[in-house]
Amino acid sequence: MSSSNHTRQLFGLTVRQNAHTDMRRLRREAGEPSLHGNKFWKSSCLTMDYLKKHPLKPGARVLDLGCGWGLGGIFCAKRFGARVTGLDADPSVFPFVHYHAQLNGVSVETWRCRYERVSSDDLSRFDAVIGTDICFWDKLEAPLYNLTRRALKAGVGRILLADPGRSPFRRLAERAEEKLGAEYREWEVRQPMKASGCLMIAGETGARG
């Protein structure tokens, strides 16, 4: 991991830090994101490391839930040629998504929506759903469980959620493991950045990984 000029290199991605001139400019233009989409979250490393070891099929259609800066989806686009849609309830994060996508030579679609409004028909258009650091409040557990259930019924091949290990996420993962056949495991990354936490992997494709 390099940090020269407020820039990191992570899993083949170039990532700007908050102190970078461009990030400060985007905050002035777009305003501060209101739902915690205001920085790079270390759990993104868990998502990228898992997918590096258990890759998606080339050209997979990926929905990045609560995308924030969209780095998990951008990783999928760059490494697997995935067609990525970044979903977030806060549209002020989208300039950061498009900035990092362009910086890394890919493009990402964006979609303003809340989890509970993502329908089965919407989900049927995706091969994989990912999400990082998105179950940080108790009230998010039920919408994300229900979305996971809808995604499985809609035929999504893999749902992969990552978190540093907050209580709401652990409850979500335990419930999905018991009721939906999901896999719930601890995960740790040492390079290029130290990060540890939990993964929830659901779907036939994910379970075989």
NURO-656132 format. One line per field, with one value per residue (C-alpha): residue number from 1; residue in one letter; y, z, x. Coordinates in nm, 2 decimals. Each point is the difference from the previous one (the first is absolute). Layout:
! residues N
resi <- (NUM_...);
resn <- (a_...);
c2 <- (Y_...);
c3 <- (Z_...);
c1 <- (X_...);
! end
This chain:
! residues 209
resi <- (1_2_3_4_5_6_7_8_9_10_11_12_13_14_15_16_17_18_19_20_21_22_23_24_25_26_27_28_29_30_31_32_33_34_35_36_37_38_39_40_41_42_43_44_45_46_47_48_49_50_51_52_53_54_55_56_57_58_59_60_61_62_63_64_65_66_67_68_69_70_71_72_73_74_75_76_77_78_79_80_81_82_83_84_85_86_87_88_89_90_91_92_93_94_95_96_97_98_99_100_101_102_103_104_105_106_107_108_109_110_111_112_113_114_115_116_117_118_119_120_121_122_123_124_125_126_127_128_129_130_131_132_133_134_135_136_137_138_139_140_141_142_143_144_145_146_147_148_149_150_151_152_153_154_155_156_157_158_159_160_161_162_163_164_165_166_167_168_169_170_171_172_173_174_175_176_177_178_179_180_181_182_183_184_185_186_187_188_189_190_191_192_193_194_195_196_197_198_199_200_201_202_203_204_205_206_207_208_209);
resn <- (m_s_s_s_n_h_t_r_q_l_f_g_l_t_v_r_q_n_a_h_t_d_m_r_r_l_r_r_e_a_g_e_p_s_l_h_g_n_k_f_w_k_s_s_c_l_t_m_d_y_l_k_k_h_p_l_k_p_g_a_r_v_l_d_l_g_c_g_w_g_l_g_g_i_f_c_a_k_r_f_g_a_r_v_t_g_l_d_a_d_p_s_v_f_p_f_v_h_y_h_a_q_l_n_g_v_s_v_e_t_w_r_c_r_y_e_r_v_s_s_d_d_l_s_r_f_d_a_v_i_g_t_d_i_c_f_w_d_k_l_e_a_p_l_y_n_l_t_r_r_a_l_k_a_g_v_g_r_i_l_l_a_d_p_g_r_s_p_f_r_r_l_a_e_r_a_e_e_k_l_g_a_e_y_r_e_w_e_v_r_q_p_m_k_a_s_g_c_l_m_i_a_g_e_t_g_a_r_g);
c2 <- (0.00_0.34_0.32_0.26_0.31_-0.12_-0.30_-0.37_-0.31_-0.28_-0.32_0.16_0.31_0.36_0.15_0.36_0.09_0.27_0.25_-0.02_0.32_-0.17_-0.14_0.34_0.14_-0.26_0.06_0.37_-0.07_-0.29_0.06_-0.24_-0.34_-0.05_-0.37_-0.09_0.00_0.24_-0.20_-0.33_-0.27_-0.27_-0.28_0.06_-0.19_-0.30_0.01_0.04_-0.27_-0.25_0.07_-0.03_-0.35_-0.09_0.20_0.10_-0.12_0.24_0.26_-0.07_0.25_0.13_0.21_0.19_0.07_0.32_0.06_0.31_0.07_-0.32_-0.16_-0.36_0.04_0.18_-0.29_-0.24_0.21_0.02_-0.36_-0.19_0.24_0.00_0.23_0.18_0.20_0.19_0.05_0.25_0.20_0.31_0.14_0.22_-0.31_-0.05_0.27_-0.20_-0.32_0.14_0.17_-0.32_-0.20_0.23_0.01_-0.38_-0.02_-0.14_0.12_-0.07_0.08_0.16_-0.05_0.20_-0.24_-0.14_-0.37_-0.06_0.13_-0.23_-0.25_-0.36_0.11_0.25_-0.27_-0.25_0.21_-0.06_-0.30_0.12_0.24_0.15_0.24_0.13_0.17_0.03_-0.16_0.26_0.07_-0.24_0.12_-0.11_-0.37_-0.08_0.18_-0.17_-0.34_0.04_0.13_-0.31_-0.22_0.17_-0.02_-0.37_-0.06_0.22_-0.23_0.22_-0.23_0.16_0.25_0.11_0.25_0.11_0.18_0.06_-0.20_0.23_-0.16_0.08_-0.17_-0.31_-0.04_0.04_-0.26_-0.25_0.04_-0.05_-0.30_-0.16_0.09_0.05_-0.25_0.28_-0.04_0.23_0.01_0.22_0.15_0.17_0.19_0.09_0.15_0.26_0.13_-0.17_-0.07_-0.26_-0.07_-0.22_-0.12_-0.12_-0.20_-0.12_-0.18_-0.32_0.17_0.16_-0.32_-0.20_0.26);
c3 <- (0.00_-0.09_0.14_-0.20_-0.10_0.20_-0.23_0.08_-0.22_0.11_-0.19_-0.33_0.06_0.04_0.30_0.10_0.37_0.15_0.02_-0.38_-0.19_-0.22_0.30_0.16_-0.32_-0.04_0.36_-0.08_-0.32_0.11_0.38_0.27_-0.03_0.27_0.04_0.08_-0.36_0.08_-0.02_-0.09_0.24_0.09_-0.04_-0.37_0.02_0.14_-0.30_-0.25_0.16_0.00_-0.36_-0.10_0.14_-0.11_-0.33_-0.17_-0.35_-0.27_-0.09_0.31_0.07_0.35_0.23_0.26_0.30_0.20_-0.23_0.16_-0.21_-0.20_0.04_0.03_-0.32_-0.18_0.10_-0.16_-0.32_-0.03_0.10_-0.16_-0.26_0.21_-0.09_0.32_0.15_0.32_0.22_0.27_0.17_0.01_-0.35_0.13_-0.01_-0.37_-0.11_0.21_-0.17_-0.35_0.09_0.12_-0.28_-0.26_0.20_-0.03_-0.37_0.04_0.01_0.26_-0.02_0.31_0.15_0.28_0.20_0.34_0.08_0.07_-0.35_-0.19_-0.15_-0.10_-0.37_0.06_0.16_-0.28_-0.23_0.21_0.03_0.33_0.28_0.22_0.29_0.25_0.33_-0.06_0.31_0.26_0.16_0.16_-0.23_-0.31_0.10_-0.12_-0.33_-0.09_0.11_-0.21_-0.30_0.03_0.00_-0.30_-0.18_0.05_-0.12_-0.30_-0.10_0.10_0.00_0.28_0.28_0.18_0.29_0.21_0.33_0.28_0.23_0.14_0.19_-0.25_-0.28_0.21_0.07_-0.37_-0.09_0.27_-0.11_-0.37_0.09_0.19_-0.23_-0.35_0.00_-0.01_0.12_0.28_0.05_0.15_-0.25_0.03_-0.24_0.08_-0.33_-0.16_0.31_0.33_0.04_0.17_0.04_-0.12_-0.33_-0.08_-0.32_-0.13_-0.32_-0.17_-0.17_0.33_0.20_-0.23_0.02);
c1 <- (0.00_0.14_-0.12_0.19_-0.19_-0.30_-0.04_-0.02_0.05_-0.23_-0.07_0.09_-0.21_0.12_-0.19_0.01_0.00_-0.22_0.28_0.07_-0.08_-0.26_-0.18_-0.02_-0.13_-0.27_-0.12_-0.03_-0.20_-0.21_-0.03_0.10_-0.17_-0.26_-0.02_0.37_0.11_0.27_0.32_0.16_-0.11_0.26_-0.26_0.02_0.33_-0.18_-0.23_0.28_0.22_-0.29_-0.08_0.36_0.00_-0.35_-0.05_-0.31_-0.07_0.13_-0.25_-0.22_-0.28_0.07_-0.22_0.21_-0.23_0.05_0.29_0.15_0.31_-0.07_0.34_-0.13_-0.19_0.29_0.22_-0.25_-0.01_0.37_0.10_-0.29_-0.14_-0.32_-0.29_-0.06_-0.28_0.07_-0.31_-0.02_-0.27_0.22_0.07_0.28_0.23_-0.04_0.26_0.26_-0.11_0.04_0.32_0.16_-0.14_0.15_0.33_0.02_-0.11_-0.35_-0.36_-0.27_-0.37_-0.16_-0.34_-0.16_-0.22_-0.06_0.05_-0.37_-0.10_0.23_-0.25_0.04_-0.03_0.28_0.22_-0.06_0.21_0.31_0.24_0.15_-0.08_0.28_0.00_0.26_-0.06_-0.37_-0.16_0.11_-0.34_-0.25_-0.27_0.20_0.01_-0.36_0.02_0.33_-0.13_-0.31_0.21_0.22_-0.30_-0.15_0.33_0.03_-0.36_0.08_0.29_0.29_0.30_0.20_-0.07_0.31_-0.02_0.30_0.03_0.25_-0.22_-0.27_-0.29_-0.27_0.21_0.07_-0.37_-0.07_0.26_-0.11_-0.36_0.09_0.21_-0.29_-0.28_0.15_0.29_0.26_0.35_0.13_0.38_0.27_0.25_0.33_0.23_0.36_0.10_-0.02_-0.19_-0.08_-0.37_-0.21_-0.36_-0.28_-0.15_-0.34_-0.01_-0.33_-0.11_0.12_0.29_0.12_-0.05_0.23_0.27);
! end
